[in-house]
């Protein structure tokens, strides 16, 4: 570390500027006080790691630290400027391995436009790590975020957020709430390993929401992937989709599940399960395949088949392959190769394929 008028140790290559008459240090009880102070640190190859400037600085000899007022600083990586910071006050350790700043922190990433604000900052140049705490906010052309703490890894251009996270994306219009989130800024990806809630907005209103334990949101492709106890709720159509693996296209509102899923129509009280499926929320239609089972809660009408197409607007269900329809009142069972109708109305027609018959069983 170099402090104007005081040279550092550790074999680092530094350049010392001769202090002017107004910059001559003043000795105060084992400390040296400077005006217009500059501190800087270089790596083993002489490339700058960081440089901090301040109007006033105090170097404490016994603690081997320098305290500065209203500092502004440049943080480098491989000799190139990557971050520019400012604060109300700061402290630099003699070995230059850590820089602490406090009060009204503003850190700007030169390469990608990310701006971080908070009340405490710690810079660890050897780790390419910037830590900001207390009232943290982050802004970027793609995303606004707040959290308790952030760790920015400058080499990977990756921001890791901790505690009470609220992240709002502009395109697509989303708001995410969770406790741990990794933002790969250059790759435009958000990765979460804690329970997360994502709200999708149409204008100022939420039109659909999803929760899951693991998530990956790609802001470039506008695709969200969620896993483990996933529940997606749509306002129009009024349906819930549950599963363990869901891919949600945030632009066209298509939800794809390659694992078992369940769709629940909130108004009509109809639930249909399948081994896999696709739900088009814009077109208001779902297609499920593999061990498909449906039930209407109000009248206990049931359906089993290989594949269905479910139109939410008129509640019409088209079933294909090994169709079994059952109802309780009046008791009836129909078996055939295809079917068409509405479970909640108990109006379902089962037909047989060429050369086969429909089996009707009236249960006494």
C-alpha positions as CSV (number, residue, x, y, z in Angstrom):
1,X,0.0,0.0,0.0
2,X,1.1,3.5,-0.7
3,X,0.0,6.5,1.3
4,X,1.3,9.9,0.1
5,X,4.3,10.6,2.2
6,X,4.4,7.0,3.6
7,X,5.6,4.1,1.7
8,X,4.2,0.5,2.2
9,X,5.8,-2.9,2.6
10,X,5.4,-6.3,1.1
11,X,7.6,-5.8,-1.9
12,X,4.8,-4.3,-4.0
13,X,5.8,-1.9,-6.7
14,X,4.5,1.6,-6.0
15,X,5.0,5.1,-7.1
16,X,5.4,7.8,-4.5
17,X,4.4,11.4,-5.2
18,X,6.3,14.1,-3.3
19,X,3.8,16.0,-1.0
20,X,3.4,19.7,-1.5
21,X,3.6,22.2,1.4
22,X,-0.1,21.9,2.1
23,X,0.1,18.1,2.0
24,X,3.0,17.7,4.5
25,X,1.9,15.2,7.2
26,X,1.0,16.4,10.7
27,X,1.9,14.1,13.6
28,X,-0.9,13.6,16.1
29,X,-0.3,11.1,19.0
30,X,1.3,8.3,17.0
31,X,-0.6,9.1,13.8
32,X,0.1,11.0,10.6
33,X,-2.6,13.2,9.1
34,X,-2.6,14.1,5.4
35,X,-4.6,16.3,3.1
36,X,-5.3,15.3,-0.5
37,X,-4.2,11.7,0.2
38,X,-3.8,8.9,-2.4
39,X,-3.6,5.2,-1.5
40,X,-2.9,2.5,-4.0
41,X,-1.9,-1.1,-4.2
42,X,-0.2,-3.1,-7.1
43,X,0.2,-6.8,-7.7
44,X,3.4,-8.8,-8.1
45,X,3.6,-7.7,-11.7
46,X,3.2,-4.0,-10.9
47,X,-0.4,-3.8,-12.2
48,X,-2.8,-1.7,-10.1
49,X,-5.2,-3.6,-7.8
50,X,-6.9,-0.5,-6.4
51,X,-6.5,3.2,-5.9
52,X,-8.2,5.4,-3.4
53,X,-8.2,9.2,-3.2
54,X,-9.5,11.4,-0.3
55,X,-9.3,15.0,0.8
56,X,-8.1,13.9,4.2
57,X,-6.4,10.8,5.6
58,X,-5.0,9.6,9.0
59,X,-2.4,6.9,9.1
60,X,-2.2,5.1,12.5
61,X,1.3,3.6,12.9
62,X,0.6,1.1,15.7
63,X,-2.5,-0.3,14.0
64,X,-1.0,0.0,10.5
65,X,-4.2,1.3,9.0
66,X,-5.1,4.4,7.1
67,X,-8.5,6.1,7.6
68,X,-9.8,8.4,4.9
69,X,-12.8,10.8,4.6
70,X,-15.1,11.0,1.5
71,X,-13.0,8.5,-0.5
72,X,-13.4,7.7,-4.1
73,X,-11.7,4.7,-5.5
74,X,-10.9,2.6,-8.6
75,X,-10.8,-1.2,-8.4
76,X,-8.8,-3.1,-11.0
77,X,-8.6,-6.6,-12.3
78,X,-5.6,-7.7,-14.4
79,X,-4.6,-4.1,-14.5
80,X,-7.9,-2.9,-16.0
81,X,-10.5,-0.8,-14.3
82,X,-13.7,-2.7,-13.4
83,X,-15.3,-0.9,-10.5
84,X,-15.5,2.7,-9.3
85,X,-16.6,3.4,-5.7
86,X,-17.3,6.3,-3.4
87,X,-18.3,6.5,0.3
88,X,-18.4,8.8,3.3
89,X,-15.4,7.2,5.0
90,X,-13.0,4.3,4.7
91,X,-10.2,2.3,6.1
92,X,-7.3,0.5,4.4
93,X,-5.1,-2.2,6.0
94,X,-1.3,-1.8,5.8
95,X,-0.9,-5.0,3.7
96,X,-3.5,-3.7,1.2
97,X,-5.4,-6.9,1.2
98,X,-8.7,-5.4,2.4
99,X,-10.3,-2.0,1.8
100,X,-13.3,-1.0,4.0
101,X,-15.7,1.8,3.1
102,X,-18.7,3.0,5.1
103,X,-21.7,5.3,4.6
104,X,-23.5,6.1,1.3
105,X,-21.7,3.5,-0.7
106,X,-21.9,3.7,-4.5
107,X,-20.1,1.1,-6.6
108,X,-20.4,1.1,-10.4
109,X,-19.3,-1.7,-12.6
110,X,-17.7,-0.2,-15.6
111,X,-18.2,-3.1,-18.0
112,X,-21.9,-3.9,-17.6
113,X,-23.5,-0.9,-15.9
114,X,-24.3,-2.5,-12.6
115,X,-24.7,0.0,-9.7
116,X,-24.6,-1.2,-6.1
117,X,-25.5,0.9,-3.1
118,X,-25.3,0.3,0.6
119,X,-23.8,1.3,3.9
120,X,-20.8,-1.0,4.2
121,X,-18.3,-2.1,1.6
122,X,-15.4,-4.6,1.7
123,X,-13.0,-5.1,-1.2
124,X,-10.7,-8.2,-1.2
125,X,-8.6,-7.7,-4.3
126,X,-6.9,-11.1,-4.1
127,X,-10.3,-12.8,-4.3
128,X,-11.8,-10.5,-6.9
129,X,-14.5,-10.1,-4.3
130,X,-16.6,-7.0,-3.4
131,X,-19.0,-7.3,-0.4
132,X,-21.7,-4.7,0.3
133,X,-24.0,-4.8,3.3
134,X,-26.9,-2.9,5.0
135,X,-29.7,-1.4,2.9
136,X,-28.3,-3.0,-0.2
137,X,-29.8,-2.0,-3.6
138,X,-28.6,-3.0,-7.1
139,X,-29.6,-1.5,-10.4
140,X,-29.0,-2.6,-13.9
141,X,-30.7,-1.9,-17.3
142,X,-32.3,-5.4,-16.9
143,X,-32.9,-5.7,-13.1
144,X,-33.5,-3.8,-9.9
145,X,-32.8,-5.7,-6.6
146,X,-32.6,-5.2,-2.8
147,X,-31.2,-7.6,-0.2
148,X,-29.4,-7.7,3.1
149,X,-26.0,-8.4,1.6
150,X,-24.4,-8.8,-1.8
151,X,-21.1,-10.4,-2.9
152,X,-19.9,-9.4,-6.3
153,X,-17.2,-11.6,-8.0
154,X,-15.7,-9.2,-10.5
155,X,-13.9,-11.8,-12.6
156,X,-17.1,-13.9,-13.2
157,X,-19.3,-10.8,-13.2
158,X,-21.5,-12.6,-10.8
159,X,-23.6,-11.0,-8.0
160,X,-24.7,-13.2,-5.1
161,X,-27.6,-11.9,-3.0
162,X,-28.5,-12.9,0.5
163,X,-31.5,-12.3,2.8
164,X,-34.9,-10.7,2.1
165,X,-34.3,-10.5,-1.7
166,X,-36.7,-8.6,-3.9
167,X,-35.6,-8.5,-7.6
168,X,-37.6,-6.8,-10.3
169,X,-37.0,-7.4,-14.0
170,X,-38.2,-5.0,-16.7
171,X,-38.4,-7.4,-19.7
172,X,-40.1,-9.7,-19.0
173,X,-41.9,-7.8,-16.2
174,X,-41.2,-10.0,-13.2
175,X,-40.8,-9.7,-9.4
176,X,-38.8,-12.4,-7.5
177,X,-38.7,-12.9,-3.8
178,X,-36.3,-15.4,-2.1
179,X,-33.5,-15.7,0.4
180,X,-30.5,-16.6,-1.9
181,X,-30.1,-15.7,-5.5
182,X,-27.1,-15.8,-7.9
183,X,-27.2,-13.2,-10.7
184,X,-24.9,-14.0,-13.6
185,X,-24.9,-10.5,-15.0
186,X,-23.0,-11.1,-18.3
187,X,-25.0,-14.3,-19.0
188,X,-28.3,-12.6,-18.0
189,X,-29.3,-15.5,-15.7
190,X,-30.7,-15.7,-12.2
191,X,-30.2,-18.9,-10.2
192,X,-31.8,-19.7,-6.9
193,X,-31.5,-22.7,-4.5
194,X,-34.0,-21.5,-2.0
195,X,-37.8,-21.3,-2.1
196,X,-38.7,-18.6,-4.6
197,X,-41.8,-16.8,-5.6
198,X,-42.0,-15.2,-9.1
199,X,-44.8,-12.9,-10.1
200,X,-45.4,-12.1,-13.8
201,X,-47.0,-8.7,-14.5
202,X,-49.3,-7.5,-17.3
203,X,-49.2,-3.8,-16.9
204,X,-49.5,-3.1,-13.2
205,X,-51.4,-6.3,-12.4
206,X,-50.1,-9.8,-11.6
207,X,-51.4,-12.3,-14.2
208,X,-49.6,-15.4,-13.0
209,X,-47.3,-16.5,-10.2
210,X,-45.0,-19.5,-9.5
211,X,-43.2,-20.9,-6.5
212,X,-40.5,-23.5,-6.4
213,X,-37.5,-24.7,-4.5
214,X,-34.9,-24.4,-7.3
215,X,-35.0,-21.8,-10.1
216,X,-33.2,-20.5,-13.1
217,X,-34.5,-17.5,-15.0
218,X,-32.9,-16.5,-18.3
219,X,-33.7,-12.9,-19.0
220,X,-32.4,-13.1,-22.5
221,X,-34.5,-16.1,-23.7
222,X,-37.3,-15.2,-21.2
223,X,-37.4,-18.8,-20.0
224,X,-37.9,-19.8,-16.3
225,X,-37.1,-23.3,-15.1
226,X,-38.3,-24.4,-11.7
227,X,-38.0,-27.7,-9.8
228,X,-39.2,-29.4,-6.6
229,X,-42.7,-28.7,-5.3
230,X,-43.6,-26.2,-8.1
231,X,-46.9,-24.5,-8.1
232,X,-48.0,-22.1,-10.8
233,X,-51.1,-20.0,-10.4
234,X,-52.8,-18.2,-13.3
235,X,-55.5,-15.5,-13.0
236,X,-56.9,-16.0,-16.5
237,X,-57.5,-18.9,-17.0
238,X,-58.1,-19.5,-13.3
239,X,-55.9,-22.7,-13.0
240,X,-53.1,-24.0,-10.8
241,X,-50.3,-26.2,-12.2
242,X,-48.4,-28.4,-9.8
243,X,-45.3,-30.5,-10.6
244,X,-41.7,-31.2,-9.8
245,X,-40.1,-29.9,-13.0
246,X,-41.6,-27.0,-15.0
247,X,-40.3,-24.9,-17.8
248,X,-42.2,-21.6,-18.2
249,X,-41.9,-19.5,-21.3
250,X,-42.6,-16.0,-19.9
251,X,-43.3,-14.4,-23.2
252,X,-45.9,-16.7,-24.7
253,X,-47.1,-18.1,-21.4
254,X,-46.5,-21.8,-22.3
255,X,-45.8,-24.1,-19.4
256,X,-44.1,-27.5,-20.2
257,X,-43.6,-30.3,-17.7
258,X,-41.6,-33.4,-18.5
259,X,-42.5,-35.0,-15.2
260,X,-45.9,-35.8,-13.6
261,X,-48.1,-32.7,-13.2
262,X,-51.5,-31.8,-12.0
263,X,-53.9,-29.1,-13.3
264,X,-56.6,-27.7,-11.1
265,X,-59.4,-25.5,-12.5
266,X,-60.4,-23.3,-9.6
267,X,-63.9,-22.3,-10.8
268,X,-65.1,-25.5,-12.2
269,X,-63.4,-27.7,-9.5
270,X,-61.9,-30.1,-12.1
271,X,-58.5,-31.7,-11.6
272,X,-56.5,-33.6,-14.2
273,X,-53.2,-35.4,-13.7
274,X,-50.8,-36.8,-16.3
275,X,-47.2,-38.1,-16.6
276,X,-46.2,-35.0,-18.7
277,X,-47.9,-32.1,-20.4
278,X,-48.1,-28.6,-21.8
279,X,-50.3,-25.8,-20.7
280,X,-50.8,-22.8,-23.0
281,X,-52.2,-20.0,-20.7
282,X,-52.7,-17.6,-23.6
283,X,-54.6,-20.0,-25.8
284,X,-56.3,-21.4,-22.6
285,X,-55.7,-25.1,-23.5
286,X,-53.7,-28.0,-21.9
287,X,-52.5,-31.3,-23.4
288,X,-51.6,-34.1,-21.0
289,X,-50.2,-37.5,-21.9
290,X,-49.4,-40.7,-20.0
291,X,-51.7,-42.2,-17.3
292,X,-54.1,-39.3,-17.5
293,X,-56.7,-39.2,-14.7
294,X,-59.4,-36.5,-14.2
295,X,-62.1,-35.9,-11.6
296,X,-64.8,-33.3,-11.1
297,X,-65.0,-32.6,-7.4
298,X,-68.7,-31.6,-7.3
299,X,-70.2,-34.7,-8.9
300,X,-67.3,-37.1,-8.6
301,X,-67.3,-37.8,-12.4
302,X,-64.0,-39.5,-13.3
303,X,-62.0,-40.1,-16.4
304,X,-59.0,-42.2,-17.3
305,X,-57.2,-42.2,-20.6
306,X,-53.8,-42.0,-22.4
307,X,-54.1,-38.4,-23.6
308,X,-56.4,-35.5,-23.3
309,X,-56.8,-32.0,-24.7
310,X,-58.5,-29.7,-22.2
311,X,-60.0,-26.4,-23.4
312,X,-60.4,-24.1,-20.4
313,X,-62.7,-21.6,-22.1
314,X,-65.6,-24.1,-22.7
315,X,-64.3,-26.9,-20.5
316,X,-64.4,-29.3,-23.4
317,X,-62.2,-32.4,-22.9
318,X,-61.0,-34.6,-25.8
319,X,-59.7,-38.0,-24.7
320,X,-57.8,-40.5,-26.8
321,X,-56.7,-44.0,-26.0
322,X,-58.1,-46.5,-23.5
323,X,-60.9,-44.1,-22.3
324,X,-62.8,-45.0,-19.1
325,X,-65.5,-42.6,-18.0
326,X,-67.3,-43.1,-14.7
327,X,-70.0,-41.2,-12.8
328,X,-71.8,-41.7,-9.5
329,X,-75.3,-40.3,-10.0
330,X,-76.7,-42.0,-11.9
331,X,-74.1,-44.8,-11.6
332,X,-72.5,-45.4,-15.0
333,X,-69.2,-46.6,-16.6
334,X,-68.2,-46.2,-20.3
335,X,-65.1,-47.7,-21.9
336,X,-63.9,-47.0,-25.4
337,X,-61.1,-45.6,-27.6
338,X,-61.9,-41.9,-27.5
339,X,-64.2,-39.5,-25.7
340,X,-65.5,-36.0,-25.8
341,X,-67.4,-33.9,-23.2
342,X,-67.4,-32.0,-19.9
343,X,-66.7,-33.7,-16.6
344,X,-68.4,-31.1,-14.4
345,X,-71.7,-31.5,-16.4
346,X,-71.5,-35.3,-16.6
347,X,-72.0,-34.9,-20.3
348,X,-69.4,-37.2,-21.8
349,X,-69.6,-39.3,-25.0
350,X,-67.3,-42.3,-25.4
351,X,-66.8,-43.8,-28.9
352,X,-65.0,-46.9,-30.1
353,X,-62.4,-47.2,-32.9
354,X,-63.1,-49.0,-36.1
355,X,-63.9,-52.6,-35.4
356,X,-64.3,-52.1,-31.6
357,X,-67.3,-51.4,-29.4
358,X,-68.1,-49.1,-26.6
359,X,-68.7,-51.0,-23.3
360,X,-71.4,-49.5,-21.2
361,X,-71.9,-50.6,-17.6
362,X,-74.8,-49.5,-15.5
363,X,-73.8,-49.9,-11.8
364,X,-76.8,-51.1,-9.7
